[in-house]
Amino acid sequence: MASETTYIVQPFQLSKKGRLERGQAEKAKDEQAALRKAERMMQTKVGVIVLREEVDAAADMYGTPIVVAQFGRIPEGLVEALTA
């Protein structure tokens, strides 16, 4: 099977102690759908990041995530850690 492009929309919310924590990530079919989903999530979340990644599920291989967009607050150092 050939590789395919996957879009992940990862929201962040504040915990009861005021710390940023991950919410439930969602997949999107393409970049535009991912951006629309991120915009909707921003109505109830403090931050959202949209990632693109090449995946070859048959070979269990994942490419380096690429940040497509980020909105609001996300954990410090997250972008650097994902792309390192």
C-alpha positions as CSV (number, residue, x, y, z in Angstrom):
1,M,0.0,0.0,0.0
2,A,1.3,3.5,-0.8
3,S,1.6,6.2,1.7
4,E,-1.2,8.7,2.3
5,T,-1.4,12.1,3.8
6,T,-3.1,12.2,7.2
7,Y,-4.4,15.4,8.9
8,I,-4.7,15.5,12.7
9,V,-6.5,18.2,14.6
10,Q,-5.2,18.3,18.2
11,P,-7.1,20.5,20.7
12,F,-5.9,21.7,24.1
13,Q,-7.9,22.7,27.1
14,L,-7.2,23.9,30.6
15,S,-7.2,21.4,33.4
16,K,-8.9,22.2,36.8
17,K,-5.4,23.3,38.0
18,G,-5.0,25.7,35.0
19,R,-2.5,23.5,33.1
20,L,-2.8,22.9,29.4
21,E,-3.8,19.3,28.6
22,R,-4.5,17.5,25.3
23,G,-8.1,17.0,24.3
24,Q,-9.4,14.3,21.9
25,A,-7.5,14.4,18.6
26,E,-9.5,14.1,15.4
27,K,-8.6,13.1,11.9
28,A,-9.7,15.1,8.9
29,K,-9.9,14.1,5.2
30,D,-7.9,17.0,3.9
31,E,-6.3,20.3,4.9
32,Q,-9.4,22.4,4.4
33,A,-11.5,20.1,6.5
34,A,-8.8,20.1,9.2
35,L,-8.7,23.9,9.3
36,R,-12.6,24.1,9.5
37,K,-12.5,21.6,12.3
38,A,-9.8,23.6,14.1
39,E,-11.8,26.8,13.8
40,R,-14.9,25.0,15.3
41,M,-12.8,23.6,18.2
42,M,-11.5,27.0,19.0
43,Q,-15.0,28.0,20.2
44,T,-14.6,25.7,23.2
45,K,-10.8,25.1,23.5
46,V,-7.9,27.3,24.4
47,G,-5.7,26.1,21.6
48,V,-5.6,23.8,18.6
49,I,-2.8,22.6,16.3
50,V,-3.3,21.0,12.9
51,L,-0.7,18.5,11.7
52,R,0.0,16.8,8.4
53,E,1.9,13.5,8.2
54,E,2.7,11.0,5.6
55,V,1.7,7.5,6.7
56,D,2.3,4.1,5.3
57,A,0.2,1.9,7.5
58,A,1.2,-1.3,5.8
59,A,4.8,-0.8,6.6
60,D,4.0,0.9,10.0
61,M,6.0,4.0,8.9
62,Y,5.2,7.5,9.9
63,G,6.8,10.7,8.5
64,T,7.8,13.7,10.5
65,P,4.7,15.7,11.4
66,I,4.4,19.1,9.7
67,V,2.5,21.9,11.5
68,V,-0.1,23.3,9.1
69,A,-1.6,25.8,11.6
70,Q,-1.8,26.6,15.2
71,F,-4.4,28.7,17.1
72,G,-4.5,30.0,20.6
73,R,-2.4,28.4,23.4
74,I,-0.4,25.2,22.9
75,P,2.1,23.7,25.2
76,E,5.5,25.4,25.1
77,G,8.0,23.5,23.0
78,L,5.5,21.2,21.4
79,V,6.1,22.4,17.8
80,E,9.9,22.0,18.3
81,A,9.5,18.5,19.8
82,L,7.2,17.3,17.0
83,T,9.5,18.4,14.2
84,A,12.8,17.5,15.8
